[in-house]
């Protein structure tokens, strides 16, 4: 039979064949049963006439309708459709209508809707994916934009010519919801022509049309501070913000009569920001580093808190006072530089010569000082923060680089023993009972991996410690004290249980916070003439004291 003469028999209603219902289970058990029944049906005379009539209609181009053709064929022969069963033995046909049959509805509607009775084509439904990346920021929703414009109109309605820099703080706080000491930086960012005035249209163009409205606080501050030709922040970008903070914060008013210390305070705050947040250590603070840090929360806290000393992250004046006084104390000739002999006196000669040599070899960090063999104030800030809070991530990385002599990323037994040898010699000179390195090694292993058995085995078998091991332990800072800080090593071995309980009661305070608080009390009491050293053998020399 020619392909053109083929008829889609699947579209015929099975009920018209008057065949007994056969279960799917029976068809699966005997696959040849359907072929046999179909062959018998085709051999009947009336079936031949029906097929021939359908073929003639197809050749003539008439529309194909199985029920009509079947009815006409039956009417012409005055006989029902031939049956395979003897007369009277066929079961009654179910009284359901043709439209109620799921097979009929599926087979009659689908081919006609597709324009072809021979093939069912299902086109995939296209799902529209909303835009998720916006190069210049996500546009604000209509409601948010209208609310912002309403507040802008309210503030600028009495200043049709625009706002001056001393009037811009309300916009910074109320509309932009940024710390008030960002007012000058934001004003200058909008006033690119340095006219001294920011109009309503200029603000809307920058803040609303520039999609700053939908950005998070980290992104907003990053875009305000960075230069247009840079993709990162430098220390110089923070100076205008710190100058605004010094000029407006009530907790720093007393420094207005001493501009030199205002500058030192601003430098110290910036150094601390880059110490903790700029993890790459290249002096270029990226957007990702900004989002990962806690700088924005600290800025908001500084803006809301009148007592600047309660803002422990970055901005505390007491913390600056401790750092600067320590530097002033070691810098005997006051050239604002420190050499090895100066640094060896830190903490009542707490450090060993070997670790001081490693610091001045600039392995943990390159010095910003341009004088060879001397450390500048910024370098000292990095050293002191690392020394007094060895358990912090920057502190661990700083001292790990010092102990890792070959720079292979692991601390071996030989490297740790090299630094501990001087500690052992100092114990003998001070008539203390020496602790052998083998015993110290067991103590170090116990501190680093008390919970993870695999690390336990790794350290013992390979006799090495990785930076990851140290970062996973709260007591990891004491490992470095054991190796090169005898005073803190002895203090850890004889620590007061009362102090341990105090530390546990306030876990939010870091080791640096506790140290700075104790040192500030000691220094302030010495400034008042009281001889209270609190563990330090050196008394503050009034002749060397910075004139605060």
C-alpha positions in Angstrom: 0.0 0.0 0.0 1.4 3.5 -0.9 2.3 5.8 1.9 -0.2 8.4 0.6 -3.0 5.7 1.0 -2.2 4.9 4.6 -4.8 5.9 7.1 -4.2 6.6 10.7 -6.2 3.7 12.0 -5.3 4.8 15.6 -7.9 7.5 15.3 -10.7 5.0 14.8 -12.9 4.5 17.8 -12.2 1.1 19.3 -15.8 0.7 20.4 -16.8 0.6 16.7 -14.8 -2.5 16.2 -17.1 -4.3 18.6 -14.2 -6.2 20.2 -14.3 -7.5 23.7 -12.3 -5.5 26.2 -8.9 -7.0 26.7 -6.9 -6.0 29.8 -3.4 -4.5 29.4 -2.1 -7.4 31.6 -3.4 -9.9 29.0 -1.9 -7.9 26.1 1.5 -7.9 27.9 1.3 -11.6 28.6 0.4 -12.4 24.9 1.8 -9.7 22.6 0.7 -11.7 19.5 -3.0 -11.6 20.5 -3.5 -8.1 19.1 -1.9 -9.0 15.8 -4.2 -12.1 15.5 -7.3 -10.1 16.3 -6.4 -7.4 13.8 -5.7 -9.9 11.0 -9.1 -11.6 11.6 -10.9 -8.2 11.5 -9.2 -7.2 8.2 -10.3 -10.5 6.6 -14.0 -9.7 7.0 -15.9 -8.5 3.8 -17.4 -5.3 5.3 -14.0 -4.3 6.7 -12.5 -4.3 3.2 -15.4 -2.0 2.0 -14.8 0.3 4.9 -11.1 0.6 4.3 -11.6 1.1 0.5 -14.1 3.9 1.3 -11.6 5.6 3.6 -8.9 5.4 1.0 -11.2 6.9 -1.6 -12.1 9.8 0.6 -8.4 10.4 1.4 -7.5 10.5 -2.3 -10.4 12.9 -3.0 -9.2 15.3 -0.3 -12.3 14.9 1.8 -12.0 15.6 5.6 -11.4 12.5 7.6 -14.0 11.6 10.1 -13.9 8.1 11.5 -17.4 8.1 13.1 -19.1 9.5 9.9 -17.3 7.0 7.6 -18.2 4.2 9.9 -21.8 5.2 10.1 -22.2 5.6 6.3 -20.5 2.2 5.7 -22.9 0.6 8.1 -25.9 2.3 6.6 -25.0 1.2 3.1 -24.8 -2.4 4.1 -27.8 -2.2 6.4 -25.7 -4.3 8.8 -23.7 -3.4 11.9 -19.9 -3.5 11.7 -18.7 -7.0 11.3 -18.1 -8.7 14.6 -15.6 -11.4 15.6 -18.1 -13.0 17.9 -21.2 -15.1 17.1 -24.6 -13.3 17.1 -25.9 -12.8 20.6 -22.6 -13.7 22.3 -21.0 -10.2 22.2 -21.0 -8.3 25.5 -23.0 -5.0 25.6 -21.1 -1.8 24.7 -20.6 0.6 27.6 -23.2 3.4 27.5 -20.6 6.2 27.6 -20.6 9.0 25.0 -17.8 9.5 22.6 -16.8 12.7 24.2 -16.4 11.1 27.6 -13.8 8.7 26.4 -10.3 9.9 27.2 -8.9 8.0 24.3 -11.3 9.7 21.8 -10.8 13.2 23.2 -7.1 12.8 23.2 -6.9 11.4 19.6 -9.5 13.7 18.0 -8.4 17.1 19.4 -4.7 16.9 19.4 -4.0 16.1 15.7 -6.6 18.6 14.5 -5.1 21.4 16.6 -1.7 20.7 15.2 -2.9 20.6 11.6 -1.7 17.0 11.0 -3.4 13.7 12.0 -0.1 11.8 11.5 2.2 13.2 14.1 1.9 14.9 17.5 4.3 17.7 18.1 4.8 19.3 21.5 6.7 22.6 21.5 8.6 23.4 24.7 7.2 26.2 26.8 9.7 29.2 27.0 10.3 30.3 30.5 11.3 34.0 30.8 14.2 34.4 33.2 14.2 37.8 34.9 17.4 39.9 34.6 19.6 39.3 37.6 22.8 41.3 36.8 22.8 45.0 36.4 26.2 46.6 35.6 25.3 49.9 37.2 23.1 48.6 40.0 19.6 47.3 40.2 16.9 50.0 39.4 14.8 50.9 42.4 11.2 49.7 42.6 8.5 52.2 41.8 7.3 52.5 45.4 10.8 52.9 46.9 11.6 55.5 44.3 8.4 57.5 45.0 9.1 57.4 48.8 12.7 58.6 48.2 11.6 61.4 45.9 8.9 62.5 48.4 11.6 62.9 51.2 13.9 64.7 48.7 11.2 67.2 47.8 10.4 67.8 51.5 14.1 68.6 52.3 14.8 70.7 49.3 11.5 72.6 49.3 13.0 75.4 51.4 16.3 75.3 49.5 15.3 75.7 45.9 18.9 76.8 45.0 20.4 73.8 46.6 22.2 72.8 49.9 25.6 73.9 51.1 28.0 71.4 52.7 27.1 72.3 56.3 23.4 71.7 55.4 23.9 68.4 53.8 24.0 66.2 56.9 20.2 65.8 57.0 20.2 64.3 53.5 23.1 61.9 54.4 21.2 60.7 57.6 17.6 60.8 56.6 17.6 59.9 52.9 20.9 58.0 52.4 20.9 56.4 55.9 24.6 56.7 56.1 26.8 57.8 59.1 26.7 61.6 59.5 30.5 61.9 59.1 30.1 60.8 55.5 28.2 64.0 54.7 31.2 65.9 53.4 32.5 62.9 51.3 29.0 62.4 49.7 28.6 66.2 49.1 32.0 66.4 47.2 31.1 63.2 45.3 28.0 64.9 43.9 29.4 68.4 43.5 32.0 67.4 40.9 32.3 71.0 39.7 33.2 72.3 43.2 30.4 74.9 43.1 29.7 74.5 46.9 26.1 73.7 46.2 24.2 70.5 45.6 20.8 71.0 43.9 17.9 68.6 44.1 18.3 67.5 40.5 22.0 66.8 41.0 21.2 64.7 44.1 18.5 62.7 42.3 20.7 62.1 39.3 23.5 60.6 41.6 21.5 58.8 44.2 18.2 57.8 42.5 19.1 57.6 38.8 22.5 56.2 39.6 20.8 53.3 41.4 22.5 54.0 44.7 19.1 53.7 46.4 19.0 49.9 46.0 22.6 49.1 46.9 23.6 47.8 50.3 25.5 50.1 52.7 28.9 48.5 52.0 28.5 49.1 48.2 27.2 52.7 48.8 30.2 53.6 51.0 32.7 51.9 48.7 31.4 53.8 45.7 31.4 57.1 47.6 35.0 56.7 48.8 36.7 55.3 45.8 38.3 57.3 43.1 36.6 57.2 39.7 39.6 55.6 38.0 40.1 52.9 40.7 38.4 49.7 41.6 39.7 49.7 45.2 40.2 51.9 48.2 43.5 53.2 49.5 44.3 54.7 52.9 44.1 58.2 51.5 40.4 57.6 50.6 39.5 57.3 54.3 41.1 60.6 55.4 38.2 62.9 54.6 35.8 60.7 56.5 38.1 60.6 59.6 38.6 64.4 59.4 34.8 64.8 59.4 34.5 62.4 62.4 37.1 64.4 64.4 35.3 67.6 63.6 31.8 66.5 64.6 31.9 63.7 67.1 31.3 64.8 70.7 33.7 62.2 72.1 36.6 63.7 70.2 36.1 67.4 70.9 39.0 67.5 73.3 41.4 66.8 70.5 40.5 69.9 68.5 43.1 71.9 70.4 45.9 69.4 69.4 45.8 69.0 65.6 48.9 66.8 65.7 47.2 64.2 67.7 44.1 64.4 65.6 46.2 63.3 62.7 47.8 60.5 64.6 44.4 59.3 65.7 43.1 59.3 62.1 46.2 57.4 60.9 45.8 54.8 63.7 42.2 54.2 62.9 43.0 53.7 59.2 45.9 51.3 60.0 43.6 49.2 62.1 40.9 49.1 59.4 43.4 47.9 56.8 45.0 45.4 59.3 41.7 43.6 59.8 39.8 44.0 56.5 42.5 44.2 53.8 43.3 40.5 54.0 45.5 40.5 50.9 47.8 43.0 52.7 48.5 45.0 49.5 47.0 48.3 50.7 44.2 48.1 48.2 40.8 47.4 49.9 38.5 45.7 47.5 34.7 45.7 47.4 34.6 42.0 48.4 36.8 42.7 51.4 34.6 45.6 52.4 31.5 43.4 52.3 33.2 40.6 54.3 34.4 42.9 57.1 32.5 44.6 59.9 33.6 48.2 59.1 30.1 49.5 58.2 28.6 48.3 61.5 31.5 49.9 63.4 30.9 53.2 61.5 27.2 53.1 62.4 28.0 52.4 66.0 30.5 55.3 66.1 27.9 57.7 64.6 25.2 56.7 67.2 27.5 56.4 70.3 28.6 59.6 72.0 31.3 57.8 74.0 33.9 57.0 71.3 35.7 54.6 73.7 32.7 52.2 73.7 33.3 51.7 69.9 36.0 49.0 70.4 36.3 48.2 66.7 38.7 50.6 65.1 37.5 53.9 66.6 38.3 53.8 70.3 40.5 56.6 71.5 41.7 54.6 74.4 43.0 52.0 72.0 44.8 54.7 70.0 46.3 56.1 73.3 47.7 52.7 74.2 49.3 52.1 70.8 50.8 55.5 70.5 52.1 55.6 74.0 53.8 52.2 73.5 55.4 53.5 70.4 56.5 56.7 72.1 58.0 54.7 74.9 60.2 52.5 72.6 61.2 55.4 70.3 63.8 56.9 72.6 65.2 59.4 70.2 61.7 60.3 68.9 62.5 60.2 65.2 59.4 58.2 64.8 61.4 55.1 63.9 62.2 51.9 65.8 65.1 49.6 65.4 65.8 46.1 66.7 67.3 47.3 70.0 64.1 49.4 70.6 61.7 46.6 69.8 63.6 44.0 72.0 62.5 46.1 75.0 58.8 45.7 74.2 56.8 44.1 77.0 59.7 44.1 79.4 62.0 42.2 77.0 59.4 39.6 76.4 60.4 38.7 72.9 63.4 36.6 71.9 66.1 37.9 69.6 65.4 35.3 67.0 61.8 36.4 66.5 62.8 40.1 66.4 65.3 39.2 63.7 62.5 37.6 61.7 60.3 40.7 62.1 63.0 43.0 60.8 63.7 40.6 57.9 60.2 41.8 56.8 59.0 38.2 56.3 55.6 38.7 57.9 55.1 42.1 56.3 57.1 44.6 54.3 58.0 47.8 56.2 56.5 51.0 55.0 59.5 52.8 56.4 62.0 53.9 53.8 64.9 53.8 56.3 66.6 50.4 56.1 66.6 48.4 59.4 64.0 50.6 61.0 60.3 50.2 61.6 57.8 53.0 61.1 54.6 53.8 63.1 52.3 51.9 60.7 54.6 48.8 60.9 54.5 49.0 64.7 50.7 49.2 64.7 50.6 45.9 62.7 53.2 44.3 65.0 51.4 45.4 68.2 48.0 44.3 67.1 49.4 40.9 66.1 51.4 40.5 69.4 48.6 41.3 71.7 45.9 39.3 69.9 47.7 36.3 68.4 44.5 34.3 68.1 43.0 36.7 65.5 43.2 35.7 61.9 45.7 38.5 61.0 47.8 37.8 64.1 47.9 34.0 63.2 49.0 34.8 59.7 51.6 37.3 60.9 53.4 34.9 63.3 52.9 31.9 61.1 55.1 33.5 58.5 57.7 34.3 61.1 58.0 30.7 62.3 57.8 29.2 58.8 61.5 29.5 58.0 61.4 27.8 54.6 58.1 29.3 53.6 56.5 25.9 52.6 53.2 26.6 54.4 53.8 24.2 57.4 55.5 24.5 60.8 57.8 21.5 61.2 59.4 20.2 64.4 62.8 21.6 63.5 61.4 25.1 63.0 59.5 25.2 66.3 62.5 23.8 68.1 64.8 26.5 66.6 62.7 29.2 68.2 62.1 27.3 71.4 65.8 26.8 72.0 66.2 30.5 73.0 63.2 30.3 75.3 64.8 27.3 77.0 68.1 29.2 77.5 66.2 32.1 79.0 64.5 29.8 81.5 67.8 28.5 82.6 69.3 32.0 83.0 66.3 33.0 85.1 66.8 29.9 87.4 63.4 28.5 86.3 62.8 24.8 85.8 63.3 24.2 82.1 60.6 22.4 80.1 62.0 20.1 77.5 60.9 20.5 73.9 59.4 17.0 73.7 57.0 17.9 76.5 56.2 21.2 74.9 55.5 19.5 71.6 52.9 17.3 73.3 51.3 20.3 74.9 51.2 22.1 71.5 49.5 19.1 69.9 46.9 19.0 72.7 46.1 22.7 72.3 45.8 22.7 68.5 43.6 19.6 67.9 41.8 18.4 71.0 38.6 17.6 69.1 39.6 16.4 65.6 41.3 13.0 65.8 42.5 13.0 62.2 44.5 16.2 62.8 45.8 14.7 65.9 47.3 11.8 64.0 48.4 14.0 61.2 50.4 16.3 63.4 52.0 13.5 65.3 52.9 11.4 62.2 54.2 14.2 60.0 55.3 16.5 62.8 54.0 19.6 61.2 51.3 22.2 61.8 49.4 24.1 59.1 47.8 27.5 59.3 44.4 25.9 58.9 45.1 23.8 62.0 45.9 27.0 64.0 42.8 28.9 62.7 40.6 26.0 63.9 41.8 26.3 67.5 40.9 29.0 70.1 44.1 28.5 72.0 46.4 28.7 69.0 47.8 32.0 70.0 49.5 30.4 73.0 51.5 28.2 70.6 53.5 31.3 69.6 53.8 32.5 73.2 55.4 29.2 74.0 57.9 29.6 71.2 59.1 33.2 71.6 57.3 35.2 74.4 58.5 33.9 77.8 56.4 36.4 79.9 53.1 35.3 78.3 54.1 31.7 78.3 54.7 31.8 82.1 51.5 33.8 82.6 49.5 31.2 80.7 50.9 28.4 82.8 50.1 30.2 86.0 46.8 31.9 84.9 44.3 32.9 87.5 41.0 30.8 87.3 39.1 34.0 88.2 40.4 35.8 85.1 39.5 32.7 83.0 35.9 32.9 84.3 35.8 36.6 83.5 36.8 36.0 79.9 34.1 33.4 79.5 31.5 35.7 80.8 32.1 38.2 78.1 33.3 36.3 75.0 32.7 39.3 72.7 35.9 41.0 74.0 39.0 40.0 72.2 42.5 39.6 73.7 43.4 43.0 72.3 40.3 44.6 73.9 41.3 43.2 77.4 44.9 44.2 76.9 44.1 47.7 75.8 41.8 48.2 78.7 44.4 47.1 81.3 47.2 49.2 79.6 45.1 52.3 79.4 44.3 52.1 83.2 48.0 51.6 83.9 49.2 54.4 81.6 46.6 56.9 82.9 47.5 56.1 86.5 51.2 56.6 85.7 50.4 59.9 84.1 48.8 60.9 87.4 52.0 60.1 89.1 51.0 56.7 90.5 53.6 54.0 90.3 51.4 51.1 89.2 53.1 48.8 86.6 50.5 45.9 86.7 53.0 43.3 85.6 55.4 45.5 83.7 58.8 46.2 85.3 59.2 49.6 83.5 57.6 52.7 84.9 56.3 55.3 82.5 58.9 58.0 82.3 57.3 61.5 82.4 60.1 62.9 80.2 59.2 60.4 77.5 55.5 60.8 77.7 53.6 62.1 74.8 51.9 65.4 75.7 48.3 64.4 75.6 
